[in-house]
């Protein structure tokens, strides 16, 4: 039993946590630093792993929404309203990715009972929405950082900022 749960932790829950945190931080505008991003994503996945068996479906999402909002407001200095809105958007995107996977499985007449009984199949099928969620998160991240780089170049061209490295370093944890 624990072997199956640990398999899901390392192949599904941790990667999904990284994808969700990437999308959420990108939407809110929190600067993604490798150490803090990794630490928060792993802590997030451990909390999910510990609470998911004991709460009803969907309740863990609300709990995790509260946690990401608290982290975004306290650590990332984001506004509570934008954190709640972008947190909800993040979880909606995650659920849409999963829903589309189930919709496709229904279209090809996949036996859904296998998902309840076979952990390996559940893990393999779980990669589909995970990849979609990572794609959305990376798209948002690179779109937002690309816009920020263009703003810095524009300010440098206008003479408002003299040193590019200084302009990047001046930004706090929350990028505008």
LOPA-433041 format. One record per residue (C-alpha): residue in three letters; x, y, z. Coordinates in steps of 0.05 Angstrom, whole numbers, plus 5000, padded with zeros to 4 digits. Example, Ala and Ser with C-alpha at 12.3 -4.5 7.8 and 13.67 -1.06 7.14 Angstrom:
% residues 2
(pt 'Ala', (5246, 4910, 5156))
(pt 'Ser', (5273, 4979, 5143))
***
This chain:
% residues 176
(pt 'Unk', (5000, 5000, 5000))
(pt 'Unk', (5054, 5050, 5020))
(pt 'Unk', (5095, 5032, 4958))
(pt 'Unk', (5037, 5053, 4914))
(pt 'Unk', (5026, 5117, 4952))
(pt 'Unk', (5101, 5134, 4950))
(pt 'Unk', (5100, 5120, 4875))
(pt 'Unk', (5043, 5170, 4867))
(pt 'Unk', (5079, 5220, 4911))
(pt 'Unk', (5142, 5220, 4869))
(pt 'Unk', (5110, 5212, 4800))
(pt 'Unk', (5046, 5252, 4806))
(pt 'Unk', (5039, 5296, 4868))
(pt 'Unk', (5108, 5328, 4869))
(pt 'Unk', (5110, 5344, 4794))
(pt 'Unk', (5039, 5370, 4797))
(pt 'Unk', (5057, 5414, 4856))
(pt 'Unk', (5115, 5444, 4816))
(pt 'Unk', (5068, 5458, 4758))
(pt 'Unk', (5014, 5489, 4801))
(pt 'Unk', (5064, 5533, 4839))
(pt 'Unk', (5097, 5554, 4773))
(pt 'Unk', (5030, 5575, 4744))
(pt 'Unk', (5008, 5610, 4808))
(pt 'Unk', (5073, 5647, 4820))
(pt 'Unk', (5074, 5668, 4747))
(pt 'Unk', (5003, 5694, 4749))
(pt 'Unk', (5012, 5732, 4815))
(pt 'Unk', (5079, 5760, 4793))
(pt 'Unk', (5123, 5730, 4847))
(pt 'Unk', (5195, 5724, 4825))
(pt 'Unk', (5213, 5651, 4818))
(pt 'Unk', (5278, 5635, 4854))
(pt 'Unk', (5301, 5563, 4848))
(pt 'Unk', (5313, 5549, 4922))
(pt 'Unk', (5248, 5579, 4950))
(pt 'Unk', (5207, 5553, 4891))
(pt 'Unk', (5233, 5482, 4901))
(pt 'Unk', (5225, 5485, 4976))
(pt 'Unk', (5154, 5511, 4973))
(pt 'Unk', (5133, 5462, 4918))
(pt 'Unk', (5160, 5402, 4958))
(pt 'Unk', (5128, 5426, 5022))
(pt 'Unk', (5063, 5437, 4984))
(pt 'Unk', (5064, 5366, 4957))
(pt 'Unk', (5078, 5336, 5025))
(pt 'Unk', (5019, 5373, 5054))
(pt 'Unk', (4975, 5347, 4997))
(pt 'Unk', (5002, 5276, 5008))
(pt 'Unk', (4985, 5279, 5082))
(pt 'Unk', (4916, 5311, 5079))
(pt 'Unk', (4886, 5281, 5016))
(pt 'Unk', (4869, 5213, 5045))
(pt 'Unk', (4831, 5244, 5104))
(pt 'Unk', (4788, 5297, 5070))
(pt 'Unk', (4733, 5293, 5018))
(pt 'Unk', (4748, 5305, 4945))
(pt 'Unk', (4755, 5379, 4931))
(pt 'Unk', (4764, 5399, 5004))
(pt 'Unk', (4840, 5391, 4998))
(pt 'Unk', (4837, 5441, 4940))
(pt 'Unk', (4805, 5493, 4984))
(pt 'Unk', (4857, 5480, 5039))
(pt 'Unk', (4913, 5486, 4988))
(pt 'Unk', (4883, 5550, 4960))
(pt 'Unk', (4886, 5580, 5030))
(pt 'Unk', (4959, 5558, 5037))
(pt 'Unk', (4981, 5588, 4970))
(pt 'Unk', (4943, 5653, 4985))
(pt 'Unk', (4977, 5659, 5053))
(pt 'Unk', (5046, 5646, 5023))
(pt 'Unk', (5034, 5695, 4966))
(pt 'Unk', (5011, 5750, 5013))
(pt 'Unk', (5061, 5739, 5069))
(pt 'Unk', (5123, 5717, 5032))
(pt 'Unk', (5111, 5744, 4962))
(pt 'Unk', (5080, 5810, 4985))
(pt 'Unk', (5022, 5802, 4936))
(pt 'Unk', (4953, 5831, 4948))
(pt 'Unk', (4903, 5783, 4978))
(pt 'Unk', (4851, 5796, 4924))
(pt 'Unk', (4898, 5780, 4866))
(pt 'Unk', (4924, 5719, 4904))
(pt 'Unk', (4854, 5691, 4914))
(pt 'Unk', (4834, 5706, 4842))
(pt 'Unk', (4898, 5677, 4811))
(pt 'Unk', (4896, 5618, 4860))
(pt 'Unk', (4826, 5601, 4837))
(pt 'Unk', (4847, 5610, 4764))
(pt 'Unk', (4906, 5563, 4776))
(pt 'Unk', (4863, 5508, 4805))
(pt 'Unk', (4811, 5517, 4751))
(pt 'Unk', (4865, 5508, 4698))
(pt 'Unk', (4889, 5446, 4734))
(pt 'Unk', (4819, 5417, 4736))
(pt 'Unk', (4806, 5434, 4663))
(pt 'Unk', (4870, 5397, 4644))
(pt 'Unk', (4846, 5336, 4682))
(pt 'Unk', (4775, 5342, 4656))
(pt 'Unk', (4800, 5344, 4584))
(pt 'Unk', (4840, 5281, 4597))
(pt 'Unk', (4779, 5245, 4625))
(pt 'Unk', (4737, 5270, 4567))
(pt 'Unk', (4787, 5242, 4517))
(pt 'Unk', (4789, 5175, 4555))
(pt 'Unk', (4713, 5172, 4551))
(pt 'Unk', (4716, 5185, 4477))
(pt 'Unk', (4763, 5126, 4465))
(pt 'Unk', (4721, 5082, 4511))
(pt 'Unk', (4775, 5072, 4563))
(pt 'Unk', (4755, 5029, 4623))
(pt 'Unk', (4753, 5081, 4679))
(pt 'Unk', (4751, 5027, 4733))
(pt 'Unk', (4825, 5013, 4719))
(pt 'Unk', (4842, 5081, 4748))
(pt 'Unk', (4816, 5059, 4816))
(pt 'Unk', (4851, 4992, 4816))
(pt 'Unk', (4917, 5001, 4779))
(pt 'Unk', (4965, 5054, 4806))
(pt 'Unk', (5013, 5048, 4747))
(pt 'Unk', (4959, 5063, 4696))
(pt 'Unk', (4935, 5121, 4739))
(pt 'Unk', (5005, 5149, 4741))
(pt 'Unk', (5015, 5142, 4666))
(pt 'Unk', (4949, 5175, 4650))
(pt 'Unk', (4965, 5229, 4701))
(pt 'Unk', (5023, 5252, 4659))
(pt 'Unk', (4976, 5279, 4606))
(pt 'Unk', (4943, 5334, 4648))
(pt 'Unk', (5010, 5345, 4683))
(pt 'Unk', (5045, 5361, 4617))
(pt 'Unk', (4987, 5407, 4597))
(pt 'Unk', (4991, 5443, 4664))
(pt 'Unk', (5066, 5452, 4657))
(pt 'Unk', (5056, 5479, 4586))
(pt 'Unk', (5006, 5531, 4611))
(pt 'Unk', (5051, 5550, 4669))
(pt 'Unk', (5113, 5557, 4626))
(pt 'Unk', (5074, 5597, 4574))
(pt 'Unk', (5050, 5646, 4627))
(pt 'Unk', (5119, 5650, 4659))
(pt 'Unk', (5156, 5664, 4594))
(pt 'Unk', (5102, 5712, 4570))
(pt 'Unk', (5106, 5752, 4634))
(pt 'Unk', (5183, 5752, 4638))
(pt 'Unk', (5187, 5770, 4564))
(pt 'Unk', (5142, 5830, 4576))
(pt 'Unk', (5185, 5851, 4636))
(pt 'Unk', (5249, 5846, 4594))
(pt 'Unk', (5217, 5889, 4539))
(pt 'Unk', (5199, 5941, 4592))
(pt 'Unk', (5271, 5943, 4617))
(pt 'Unk', (5298, 5950, 4546))
(pt 'Unk', (5248, 6006, 4533))
(pt 'Unk', (5268, 6043, 4596))
(pt 'Unk', (5342, 6035, 4578))
(pt 'Unk', (5328, 6063, 4509))
(pt 'Unk', (5293, 6123, 4540))
(pt 'Unk', (5351, 6134, 4587))
(pt 'Unk', (5309, 6121, 4650))
(pt 'Unk', (5353, 6062, 4670))
(pt 'Unk', (5428, 6062, 4656))
(pt 'Unk', (5449, 5992, 4679))
(pt 'Unk', (5409, 5931, 4657))
(pt 'Unk', (5436, 5887, 4714))
(pt 'Unk', (5418, 5940, 4765))
(pt 'Unk', (5347, 5945, 4737))
(pt 'Unk', (5337, 5870, 4744))
(pt 'Unk', (5368, 5867, 4814))
(pt 'Unk', (5327, 5926, 4840))
(pt 'Unk', (5263, 5885, 4834))
(pt 'Unk', (5238, 5853, 4898))
(pt 'Unk', (5208, 5784, 4905))
(pt 'Unk', (5144, 5809, 4873))
(pt 'Unk', (5153, 5834, 4802))
(pt 'Unk', (5106, 5886, 4774))
***
